[in-house]
Amino acid sequence: MATNHPDRPKRHEALEQWFKSMNQLMQEKPVKGILQSIDDFFRQPFPHSHFNVEVHETEKEYIVTAELPGIKRDQISINIINNSLTILVDQTDVTSEINDIAKTERHMASTRRLSRTIPFSVPVNERKTRASYRDGLLEIKIAKKQGKKIDILSDQE
């Protein structure tokens, strides 16, 4: 059987007042600005944190295309090591905000490093690799190593 405790309404009011105070604190600057920044970060922590890559194979080469919209040519590195192709993108974005009322400027820089590695099942000739980049589309042609063709003789010859 529950009994009514005389302090229970006072505790409830005190707890309710505490929640109101905390809510008010969270709505005031600078706490609200900090919380908004955290919310924005987790809403989109790494926009475009990957890029699309397609690989086509012909008899003599691999053709790799990567979609890199908004990326500059000098932000792209291409490496072929141990029969794998790695595309690396280093992108630095700088944004500025000017508040004329408060007479403040805020500059922010963010750096992203994106990479994709594509392994090949057939040995490749890195010396015969060509790459082109136009309108956000990177195309890499990697020649396959041509081994020695061996003719099979029959026992009747």
C-alpha positions, 0 to 999 in steps of 0.5 A, spaced: 500 500 500 502 506 497 503 512 502 503 519 500 509 522 503 509 530 505 515 531 501 513 528 495 510 534 491 516 539 494 521 534 490 517 533 484 516 541 484 524 542 485 525 536 479 521 540 475 524 547 476 531 543 475 529 541 468 526 548 466 533 551 468 537 546 464 532 547 458 533 554 459 541 554 459 541 549 453 537 555 449 542 560 451 548 562 448 554 560 448 551 553 450 546 553 444 551 555 439 556 549 441 550 544 441 548 546 434 555 545 432 555 538 435 548 537 432 550 539 425 557 535 425 553 529 427 547 530 422 552 530 416 559 528 419 563 527 412 559 529 406 561 525 400 565 521 404 566 516 398 566 517 391 563 512 386 568 508 382 567 503 376 572 498 373 571 495 366 576 490 363 578 489 356 583 483 353 588 488 354 587 493 359 583 495 365 579 502 365 577 505 372 573 511 372 572 515 378 566 520 379 570 526 383 565 532 382 568 539 385 575 536 386 581 539 383 586 536 379 592 537 384 588 534 389 588 527 386 594 522 387 594 515 383 599 510 385 599 503 383 603 498 388 603 491 388 598 490 383 593 495 386 591 501 384 589 507 389 586 513 388 587 518 394 583 525 394 586 530 399 581 536 399 581 542 404 575 547 404 576 554 407 569 558 409 569 565 412 563 568 416 563 576 417 558 578 422 558 586 421 554 587 427 559 584 432 565 586 428 567 579 428 570 574 422 570 567 423 575 562 418 574 555 418 578 550 415 576 542 414 581 537 411 578 531 408 582 525 405 578 520 401 581 514 398 579 507 394 584 501 392 582 497 387 586 490 387 587 487 380 586 479 378 591 480 372 598 483 373 598 490 370 604 494 367 604 500 371 609 503 366 603 503 361 598 507 365 594 513 363 590 518 366 585 523 364 581 528 368 575 532 366 569 535 368 569 531 375 570 524 372 577 521 372 579 515 367 585 511 368 587 506 363 592 500 366 595 496 361 595 488 363 602 485 363 602 480 357 605 474 358 608 469 353 603 465 350 605 458 350 603 453 344 601 446 346 604 441 342 600 434 341 603 428 341 602 426 334 607 432 332 
